[in-house]
Amino acid sequence: MKEFVEYIVKHLVDNPEEVKVSEVFGETTVVYELRVAQPDMGKIIGKNGRTAHAIRVLLSAVSRKGGKHATLEILE
């Protein structure tokens, strides 16, 4: 799943080498923390948060197919 998030985000930003995804495991949920370069933050969030929402929907769909629950946090 971590690689899935990295793959999507690296194709959206201008500085793919700055993309960092870390996993935080809970009892029932995995939280993926995403960090990108400051100039790329707007591209990840998108207009009215639409791009971030789309990434979260994809992550949720893929994780539920595997029987887990995952969320995405975009950190500055």
N, C-alpha and C positions, 0 to 999 in steps of 0.2 A: 504494500500500500504506500509506503514511503516513496518508493521509486515511481509509483503512479503519479503522486502529487508533484514530485520533482520534474517528471517528464512534461506534464501539462504546463507548469509554471515557467520552466526554462524556455518553452516555445512562445511565451507571451512577453517576455522581458527583453530589454536591450543588453543587460549584463547577466547572462546565465551563470557565469562563474560565481556570482554573488548570492545565488539562491542556496539557502540552507533550510533543511527540514529536519526537525527532531521529533521524536515520539515520546509521549508521556503515557504510561500504561496505568489504567485504573482497574477496578474490579470488573466492570462491565463495559467500559468505554476506553477508547484510545484517542488521545488528543494529539493532533499533528500541529506543531508550532512552525509557522513559516516566517522566514526572514528574507527580505530582498533589499537591494540597494534603494536608497531613498528616492532617486529619480524614477524608479520603476514602481513605486508604491501605487501611484495612480492607475497604472495599467492593470495591476492585480485587483484593485478594488473596483475599478470601472465606474461608469456613470451610474449614479444612484446605487452603487454596490452590486450591480448586476453581474459583473464578472466574478466577484467573490462568491456571490450566491450560486452561480452556475458551478463553480469548482466544488462548493460544499455539497450541492445536489449530487454531482458525479461521485464524490467521495462517499457520501452516504449510501448511494445505490450499490456501489461496488462492495462496500463493507457489509451491508446487510445481506448481500448474496452469499458472503462468507460466514454469515451468522454472528456478526459482531456489530458494534455501534462505534462510529468514528466521527469526530468533529475536527474542524480546522480553525485555528486561531492565527490571525495575521498580526505579527509583532513588529514594532518599529525598531 
